[in-house]
């Protein structure tokens, strides 16, 4: 998988896992939601560890921009709330930051 595909899959897994806990804790869903939520969070961690990066911190930092953008897509598609101009502006800034972290020229 490419880096972007890994990040996108990791974001989906993380958001699904966190939403399962949110649904149980905040929305009164049954505790059975926690099992697939934990599985999704474990999948998230595994996917993020597959990213080709020399340092974990850099891989995690760049992932943040993808996660923020994916969270806004979740807001829109799963929760029915369309992101506003400030949401989209923030996501764009985060994606630009993620790109700089991932693909910026590095010295030796």
Protein Blocks (a to p, Z undefined) as FASTA:
>chain_A
ZZklmmmmmmmmmmmmmmmmmmmmmnopafklmmmmmmmmmmmmmmmmmpccfbfklmmm
mmmmmmmmmmmmmmmmmnopacdfklmmmmmmmmmmmmmmmmgccdZZ
